[in-house]
Protein backbone atom coordinates (compact mmCIF):
# COMPACT_ATOMS: atom_id res chain seq x y z
CA UNK A 1 0.00 0.00 0.00
CA UNK A 2 1.34 3.42 -0.93
CA UNK A 3 2.38 5.60 1.99
CA UNK A 4 1.20 9.19 1.94
CA UNK A 5 3.67 11.97 2.77
CA UNK A 6 1.92 15.31 2.99
CA UNK A 7 3.52 18.71 3.44
CA UNK A 8 2.15 21.00 6.14
CA UNK A 9 -0.13 23.66 4.70
CA UNK A 10 2.30 26.47 5.53
CA UNK A 11 4.97 24.84 3.35
CA UNK A 12 2.60 24.72 0.42
CA UNK A 13 1.89 28.45 0.77
CA UNK A 14 5.51 29.52 1.19
CA UNK A 15 7.38 27.35 -1.30
CA UNK A 16 7.80 27.77 -5.01
CA UNK A 17 10.17 25.31 -6.61
CA UNK A 18 11.99 25.53 -9.90
CA UNK A 19 12.57 22.05 -11.31
CA UNK A 20 15.63 22.14 -13.54
CA UNK A 21 15.43 20.42 -16.88
CA UNK A 22 17.07 20.95 -20.26
CA UNK A 23 16.40 22.24 -23.73
CA UNK A 24 14.77 19.73 -26.08
CA UNK A 25 13.51 17.79 -23.09
CA UNK A 26 13.21 14.13 -23.95
CA UNK A 27 16.04 13.96 -26.51
CA UNK A 28 18.19 11.81 -24.21
CA UNK A 29 15.40 9.34 -23.45
CA UNK A 30 13.72 6.54 -25.34
CA UNK A 31 10.40 4.77 -24.95
CA UNK A 32 12.13 1.97 -23.05
CA UNK A 33 12.40 4.08 -19.90
CA UNK A 34 10.02 6.27 -17.96
CA UNK A 35 10.36 10.06 -18.06
CA UNK A 36 11.29 10.87 -14.46
CA UNK A 37 10.43 14.52 -14.95
CA UNK A 38 6.86 13.34 -15.33
CA UNK A 39 7.09 11.28 -12.12
CA UNK A 40 8.43 14.29 -10.23
CA UNK A 41 5.66 16.43 -11.67
CA UNK A 42 3.10 13.94 -10.35
CA UNK A 43 4.63 14.00 -6.85
CA UNK A 44 4.65 17.79 -6.58
CA UNK A 45 1.08 18.02 -7.82
CA UNK A 46 -0.06 15.43 -5.31
CA UNK A 47 1.36 17.41 -2.39
CA UNK A 48 0.13 20.74 -3.85
CA UNK A 49 3.49 22.52 -3.89
CA UNK A 50 3.85 25.31 -6.45
CA UNK A 51 6.49 24.53 -9.06
CA UNK A 52 7.55 25.13 -12.63
CA UNK A 53 9.90 23.23 -14.87
CA UNK A 54 12.65 25.54 -16.05
CA UNK A 55 15.34 25.02 -18.66
CA UNK A 56 18.60 25.92 -16.93
CA UNK A 57 19.98 27.59 -20.06
CA UNK A 58 16.92 29.78 -20.71
CA UNK A 59 18.06 33.43 -20.30
CA UNK A 60 14.47 34.63 -19.81
CA UNK A 61 13.92 32.84 -16.49
CA UNK A 62 13.62 35.03 -13.38
CA UNK A 63 15.36 32.71 -10.91
CA UNK A 64 14.76 35.05 -7.97
CA UNK A 65 11.10 34.05 -7.82
CA UNK A 66 12.01 30.56 -6.58
CA UNK A 67 12.47 29.44 -2.99
CA UNK A 68 14.39 26.34 -4.05
CA UNK A 69 15.78 24.81 -7.23
CA UNK A 70 15.57 21.04 -7.67
CA UNK A 71 18.29 19.95 -10.07
CA UNK A 72 16.64 17.03 -11.84
CA UNK A 73 17.66 16.68 -15.47
CA UNK A 74 20.07 19.25 -16.95
CA UNK A 75 21.12 16.43 -19.27
CA UNK A 76 22.89 18.65 -21.80
CA UNK A 77 25.22 20.37 -19.31
CA UNK A 78 28.31 18.57 -20.67
CA UNK A 79 27.54 19.83 -24.18
CA UNK A 80 27.43 23.43 -22.89
CA UNK A 81 29.82 23.18 -19.97
CA UNK A 82 31.16 26.74 -19.88
CA UNK A 83 27.62 28.05 -20.07
CA UNK A 84 26.53 25.63 -17.36
CA UNK A 85 29.29 26.76 -15.00
CA UNK A 86 28.29 30.37 -15.53
CA UNK A 87 24.69 29.52 -14.68
CA UNK A 88 25.74 27.62 -11.55
CA UNK A 89 27.77 30.56 -10.29
CA UNK A 90 24.92 32.98 -11.02
CA UNK A 91 22.55 30.86 -8.92
CA UNK A 92 25.10 30.87 -6.12
CA UNK A 93 25.36 34.65 -6.28
CA UNK A 94 21.57 34.94 -6.02
CA UNK A 95 21.69 32.80 -2.86
CA UNK A 96 19.03 30.37 -4.06
CA UNK A 97 19.36 26.93 -2.38
CA UNK A 98 19.53 23.92 -4.65
CA UNK A 99 19.13 20.14 -4.34
CA UNK A 100 21.73 18.83 -4.66
CA UNK A 101 23.77 21.79 -3.42
CA UNK A 102 25.51 23.88 -6.04
CA UNK A 103 28.86 23.21 -4.38
CA UNK A 104 28.26 19.49 -4.81
CA UNK A 105 27.19 19.91 -8.43
CA UNK A 106 30.24 21.98 -9.34
CA UNK A 107 32.55 19.42 -7.72
CA UNK A 108 30.81 16.53 -9.43
CA UNK A 109 30.60 18.08 -12.89
CA UNK A 110 34.15 17.08 -13.91
CA UNK A 111 35.38 13.52 -13.40
CA UNK A 112 38.67 14.74 -11.97
CA UNK A 113 36.70 14.31 -8.71
CA UNK A 114 37.39 10.57 -8.98
CA UNK A 115 41.06 11.25 -8.26
CA UNK A 116 40.10 12.79 -4.92
CA UNK A 117 37.95 9.77 -4.09
CA UNK A 118 40.85 7.46 -4.90
CA UNK A 119 43.20 9.50 -2.73
CA UNK A 120 40.84 8.90 0.20
CA UNK A 121 41.34 5.15 -0.18
CA UNK A 122 38.29 4.14 -2.25
CA UNK A 123 39.21 2.08 -5.34
CA UNK A 124 38.26 3.49 -8.72
CA UNK A 125 38.78 1.97 -12.14
CA UNK A 126 42.50 2.67 -12.82
CA UNK A 127 42.65 6.05 -14.52
CA UNK A 128 45.17 8.37 -16.10
CA UNK A 129 44.10 11.93 -16.82
CA UNK A 130 45.20 13.83 -19.92
CA UNK A 131 45.03 17.59 -19.84
CA UNK A 132 43.67 19.43 -22.84
CA UNK A 133 46.31 19.69 -25.59
CA UNK A 134 48.77 17.56 -23.60
CA UNK A 135 51.08 15.47 -25.83
CA UNK A 136 50.14 11.80 -25.64
CA UNK A 137 51.08 8.33 -26.76
CA UNK A 138 48.27 5.98 -25.84
CA UNK A 139 50.51 3.06 -26.65
CA UNK A 140 52.20 3.54 -23.28
CA UNK A 141 48.94 3.02 -21.45
CA UNK A 142 48.39 -0.45 -22.88
CA UNK A 143 51.66 -1.36 -21.18
CA UNK A 144 51.03 0.59 -17.99
CA UNK A 145 47.59 -0.96 -17.50
CA UNK A 146 48.68 -4.39 -18.82
CA UNK A 147 45.73 -4.55 -21.19
CA UNK A 148 44.95 -4.94 -24.88
CA UNK A 149 41.93 -2.64 -24.69
CA UNK A 150 41.56 0.94 -23.49
CA UNK A 151 38.61 3.24 -22.90
CA UNK A 152 39.06 6.98 -23.35
CA UNK A 153 36.39 9.54 -22.55
CA UNK A 154 36.12 13.23 -21.67
CA UNK A 155 36.29 14.17 -18.00
CA UNK A 156 33.16 16.23 -18.60
CA UNK A 157 30.70 13.94 -20.31
CA UNK A 158 27.54 11.90 -20.17
CA UNK A 159 25.69 9.30 -22.20
CA UNK A 160 29.00 7.86 -23.48
CA UNK A 161 29.68 11.02 -25.48
CA UNK A 162 33.05 10.75 -27.27
CA UNK A 163 33.77 7.51 -25.42
CA UNK A 164 36.03 5.26 -27.46
CA UNK A 165 37.11 1.64 -27.04
CA UNK A 166 40.59 1.19 -28.47
CA UNK A 167 42.46 -1.99 -29.40
CA UNK A 168 46.22 -2.20 -28.88
CA UNK A 169 46.90 -3.33 -32.41
CA UNK A 170 44.74 -0.73 -34.17
CA UNK A 171 44.42 2.40 -32.01
CA UNK A 172 46.78 4.44 -34.20
CA UNK A 173 44.19 4.29 -36.98
CA UNK A 174 42.16 6.68 -34.82
CA UNK A 175 45.09 8.78 -33.63
CA UNK A 176 44.15 11.84 -35.68
CA UNK A 177 40.57 11.79 -34.41
CA UNK A 178 41.75 11.30 -30.82
CA UNK A 179 44.21 14.18 -31.14
CA UNK A 180 41.39 16.44 -32.36
CA UNK A 181 39.27 15.49 -29.34
CA UNK A 182 42.15 16.04 -26.90
CA UNK A 183 42.70 19.45 -28.43
CA UNK A 184 39.27 20.47 -27.13
CA UNK A 185 39.09 19.17 -23.55
CA UNK A 186 40.57 16.96 -20.82
CA UNK A 187 40.27 13.20 -21.23
CA UNK A 188 40.66 10.16 -19.03
CA UNK A 189 42.27 6.87 -20.06
CA UNK A 190 41.27 3.58 -18.45
CA UNK A 191 41.76 -0.12 -19.09
CA UNK A 192 38.67 -1.77 -20.50
CA UNK A 193 36.85 -3.46 -17.63
CA UNK A 194 35.87 -6.93 -18.81
CA UNK A 195 33.27 -7.24 -16.04
CA UNK A 196 31.21 -4.53 -17.74
CA UNK A 197 30.91 -6.55 -20.94
CA UNK A 198 30.40 -9.87 -19.16
CA UNK A 199 28.08 -8.83 -16.34
CA UNK A 200 27.34 -5.14 -16.47
CA UNK A 201 27.59 -2.03 -14.34
CA UNK A 202 25.86 -1.70 -10.98
CA UNK A 203 23.98 1.42 -9.90
CA UNK A 204 23.12 1.90 -6.22
CA UNK A 205 20.70 4.74 -5.47
CA UNK A 206 20.66 6.59 -2.15
CA UNK A 207 18.18 9.25 -0.98
CA UNK A 208 19.17 11.49 1.94
CA UNK A 209 22.17 9.14 2.45
CA UNK A 210 19.88 6.12 2.89
CA UNK A 211 20.05 3.21 0.46
CA UNK A 212 16.90 2.91 -1.62
CA UNK A 213 17.34 0.44 -4.49
CA UNK A 214 19.81 -0.90 -7.03
CA UNK A 215 19.97 -2.08 -10.62
CA UNK A 216 22.39 -3.92 -12.84
CA UNK A 217 22.81 -2.36 -16.29
CA UNK A 218 23.96 -4.98 -18.77
CA UNK A 219 25.13 -4.24 -22.32
CA UNK A 220 23.76 -6.08 -25.30
CA UNK A 221 26.00 -8.70 -26.87
CA UNK A 222 28.99 -7.15 -28.61
CA UNK A 223 28.49 -3.73 -26.97
CA UNK A 224 30.49 -2.19 -24.11
CA UNK A 225 28.17 0.72 -23.35
CA UNK A 226 25.41 -0.14 -20.90
CA UNK A 227 23.01 2.75 -21.60
CA UNK A 228 19.54 1.77 -22.71
CA UNK A 229 19.86 3.77 -25.95
CA UNK A 230 22.72 1.42 -26.90
CA UNK A 231 20.55 -1.61 -26.26
CA UNK A 232 21.42 -2.17 -22.59
CA UNK A 233 19.00 -3.90 -20.24
CA UNK A 234 18.14 -3.21 -16.60
CA UNK A 235 17.64 -5.72 -13.79
CA UNK A 236 16.80 -5.14 -10.14
CA UNK A 237 19.47 -6.33 -7.69
CA UNK A 238 20.09 -6.17 -3.95
CA UNK A 239 23.49 -5.59 -2.33
CA UNK A 240 24.71 -7.96 0.36
CA UNK A 241 25.11 -6.49 3.87
CA UNK A 242 28.89 -6.29 3.40
CA UNK A 243 28.52 -4.57 0.03
CA UNK A 244 26.03 -2.09 1.44
CA UNK A 245 28.31 -1.29 4.36
CA UNK A 246 31.08 -0.32 1.95
CA UNK A 247 28.79 1.68 -0.32
CA UNK A 248 27.40 3.52 2.69
CA UNK A 249 30.92 4.61 3.70
CA UNK A 250 31.47 5.98 0.22
CA UNK A 251 28.22 7.95 0.29
CA UNK A 252 28.82 9.21 3.83
CA UNK A 253 32.25 10.47 2.83
CA UNK A 254 31.45 12.18 -0.47
CA UNK A 255 27.67 12.65 -0.61
CA UNK A 256 26.70 13.28 2.99
CA UNK A 257 24.36 16.20 2.26
CA UNK A 258 22.63 15.07 -0.89
CA UNK A 259 19.01 14.44 -1.76
CA UNK A 260 20.10 11.86 -4.32
CA UNK A 261 23.29 9.96 -5.05
CA UNK A 262 23.89 7.17 -7.52
CA UNK A 263 26.96 5.00 -7.08
CA UNK A 264 28.04 3.31 -10.33
CA UNK A 265 30.71 0.66 -10.55
CA UNK A 266 31.72 -2.99 -10.84
CA UNK A 267 32.58 -5.73 -8.37
CA UNK A 268 35.78 -7.66 -9.06
CA UNK A 269 36.84 -10.41 -6.66
CA UNK A 270 34.91 -8.78 -3.85
CA UNK A 271 36.29 -5.28 -4.47
CA UNK A 272 34.05 -2.46 -5.69
CA UNK A 273 35.65 -0.25 -8.34
CA UNK A 274 33.85 3.06 -8.61
CA UNK A 275 33.17 4.28 -12.13
CA UNK A 276 31.06 7.32 -11.29
CA UNK A 277 29.45 8.96 -8.28
CA UNK A 278 26.45 10.64 -9.90
CA UNK A 279 25.34 13.72 -7.96
CA UNK A 280 24.08 16.09 -10.69
CA UNK A 281 21.42 14.56 -12.90
CA UNK A 282 21.38 10.78 -12.63
CA UNK A 283 18.54 8.70 -13.92
CA UNK A 284 17.17 7.23 -10.68
CA UNK A 285 15.41 4.11 -12.03
CA UNK A 286 12.27 5.00 -10.10
CA UNK A 287 10.16 2.85 -12.40
CA UNK A 288 11.77 -0.36 -11.15
CA UNK A 289 9.62 -0.62 -8.01
CA UNK A 290 6.95 1.11 -5.97
CA UNK A 291 9.44 1.22 -3.10
CA UNK A 292 11.88 3.27 -5.16
CA UNK A 293 9.19 5.83 -5.97
CA UNK A 294 8.05 6.07 -2.36
CA UNK A 295 11.59 6.42 -1.06
CA UNK A 296 12.21 9.30 -3.45
CA UNK A 297 8.95 10.98 -2.55
CA UNK A 298 9.63 10.73 1.18
CA UNK A 299 13.19 12.03 0.87
CA UNK A 300 12.16 14.91 -1.36
CA UNK A 301 9.46 16.12 1.00
CA UNK A 302 11.81 15.83 3.97
CA UNK A 303 14.34 18.05 2.23
CA UNK A 304 11.76 20.58 1.07
CA UNK A 305 10.54 20.92 4.64
CA UNK A 306 14.05 21.77 5.82
CA UNK A 307 14.16 24.90 3.64
CA UNK A 308 10.94 26.48 4.86
CA UNK A 309 12.68 28.11 7.81
CA UNK A 310 14.94 30.04 5.47
CA UNK A 311 12.15 31.59 3.40
N, C-alpha and C positions, 0 to 999 in steps of 0.2 A: 504494500500500500504506500502510495506517495506521501511523504511527509511535507507538511506545509510550513514554510518559513515566511512570516509576514513582518514587514517593517512597521515600526510605530508610526502613527499618523503624522507626528511632527517631522519625521524624516522625509516622508513623502512630500510635505509642503516645502521643506527647505532645500531639498536636493534637486539639482539638474545635472544630469550626466551627459558628457559627450563620449560616445562610443567610437573609437578610432578605427576606421577602415581605410580602404585604398581606392584609387582611381580604377575604373573598369572592374569594379567588384564582381568577383566570380570567375575572372580569367585564369586564376590559378587552381580552380576546382574542376572536378568532373562529376558526372552523375553517379559515380560509384561511392561518393561520400556525401555526408550531410553538410549543408551550409551552417556552420556554427554561429554565424552572425544572426541567422534566423532563430536559432535556439536561444541566444542571448536576448534577442528582441522579445521572444515569448516570455522569458523569465521577468524582464523588467515591466512588461505590460501586466503580468499577473500580480505583481506587488505594487503596481500603480506608482512607480517612480518616473518622473519626467526625464526624458532622454531624447537625444537625436543621434543618428549616425552621422559622422563627419569624416570627410576625406582629409587626411593629415596634410596633404599637399595643396589643399584648396586655399588660395590667398584671400578669399572673400569671407572666411569664417571669423566671427568675433569670438575668440576663445575665452574672453573675460566673462562671458555670460554663464560659464560652467563652474559648478562647485567641484567637480571631479572629472578627470578624463580616464576612461577605461581603455587601455591599449589592447585591442583585440586582434585586428588583422591588417596591419600596415604592410601587406605582403610584397609590396614593391620597393621597400626601403633600400634594399641592396642595389637596385637599379638606379636609384637617385640618392646615393649615400650622402654626398655633400649637402644636398638640399634637406635631407632628413636630419642631419646633425644641426643644421641651422634652425630647423623647426623645433627640435628638442631643446636647444638652448633658449629659444624664444619663450617656450612654455615655462622653463625654469625661471626666466626673468619675470614672467607674469605671476609666479608663485602659485600656480595651479597644481594641486596634488594629482598624481597619476598612479595607476595600478597597471603593471608594476611601476615602482618608482623610476623617475627619469634617470637617476644616478645608476640604477641597475641596468636600465635599457642601454645607456651609453656604454657602460662597461661590457655588456654582452653583445654589442653590435658588431664587434670585430673579433674574430676567433683567435687573436693573440691572447685572449683571456685564458685559453686552455693552458698556455705556458705557466701562468700563475697558479692554476689548479694543480698542475704537475709539480711545481715547486713546493706545494704544501703536502706532497706525499701521496696524491691520488693518481693512479696510473691513467694515462691517456694513450690513445693509439700513437706509437712513435711518430714524431713530427719534426720536420725541419722547416723553418720559415725563410722565405725569400723576400727581401725587400724589393719594392718597385724599382725596376731598372738595374737591379743587381746582376752582375755577370753570373752565369750559371753553367754547369755541366751536369745534367741529370744522370749521366752515366755513373757518377761517383755515388749517387744515392742507392743504386741497385746493389753496390758493394757494401755500403755502410749499413743498409737495412737487411742485407743478405736475402735478397728477394729477386725474382724475375719479373715482378709486376709492381708498378707504382701508381698511386693516385695523386693527382695534383688538382688543387681547387683554390679559388680566391679566399682570402681570409674574411672578406665581407661577401657573403653569398647566401643563397637559399635555393631550394628546388633543384639542386645539382647543376646550377648555372655554371658554365665553363669548367665543369668537372670532367677530367680526362683520365682514362685508364691506359697506362702505357706499358708496352712490353719491352723487355731488355733488348731484344734483337732488332726492334723496329722503331724505337722511339724517335730516332733522329729524322725519320720521315716527316715528323710533325714539329721539328725543331723551330722552323720559321714561324709557324702558327703560335707555338708556345712563347717564343721570344716576343711576338706582338702582344700577347696577353700580359706577359710580365712587364712590358713597357708601360702598362696602364695602371697596375695595382699590385699590392702584395699578394703572394701565393704561399700555400703550404704544401709540402711534399710528404707523403706517407707511404709506407708499404701497403700493398693491397691486402686487406684482411679477409682471408679465405672463409672465416666463419660467417661473414656477411652473405657470401654467395651460397654457402652450404645450408645455413640455418636462417639467417636474417639478422636484423637489428632490433634490439629491445628498446621500448619507450616506457618509462615509468613516470606517471603523472602524480604530482603532489599539489594540493590546495592548502594554502595557509600552513605550509610545512608538513602537512599530514598526507600520508600516502592514500591515494584514491583508487587507482586502477592501472593496469599495464597491458600493453599489446606487444606482439611480435610482428614486425614488418618483414615479410619475406619477398625477395625478388623473384620474378618469373625466370624460368630456365633460360640460361644464356645471358642474363642481365645482371649487372652489379648494383644498379640503383634500385632502392627499395620503394620509392615513392609510387603511389597508386597510379599516377599518370604515366609511369613507365611499366605498368602491368603488375606492380607489387600487390600482395594480398596481406590482409590483416587478421590476426588471431588473438583472442584474449588469452592472457597468461597470468600467473600469480607468482610473485617472488617467494622463495623460501624465507624463513625467519632470519637466517644468516645473511642472505642477500639483502633483505630489507634493512637490516641493521647497518650494513655498509652504505647503502643508498641514502639512508636517513642522515648519516654523518656527512655525506657529501652535500646534501641539501641544507643541513644546519650550518655548514661552514660557508657556503657560497650563495645560498638563496634563503636566508633566514628571515627576510621580511618581504616575502613575495606572496601575491595572491595565487599565482600559478607558476609551476616549474615543471619542465619535462626533461628527464634525464635519459639521454640516448647513448647506447653503447652495445658492446658485445661481451659475452662471458667466454673466457678461454682458460681451461684447466682451473676453474674456480676463481679466477681473477677477473674483475670487471674493468674493461678498458673504455673509458669515456670517449665518446665521439663528439657529442655536443651537449651542453647544458642550455636548454632553450628557455629564455626568460623574456623574450620580446613578443613573439607572435606565433607561438606553436599551435599547430592543430592539436586539440585536446582529446580527440577520439571519444567525445561524449555520447556518440550514437551506440557505442558498444554495450552499454548496459544502463538500466534505470538508476543503478547506484551511482554511476559516474555523473549522470545529470544532476542527481540530488546532492551529491557532494559539492559539485561546482556551485549550485544554487545556494547552498548553505554558506559556503565560504565567501561567496560574493556579497551576500547580504550582511555577513559579519563584518566584512571590511568596509562596506558602505556606511554602516552604523558608526564605525570608529571616526569617520570624518565629519560627522554632524556637529561635534563640539567646536570644530574650527571654522564653521560657517558664520 
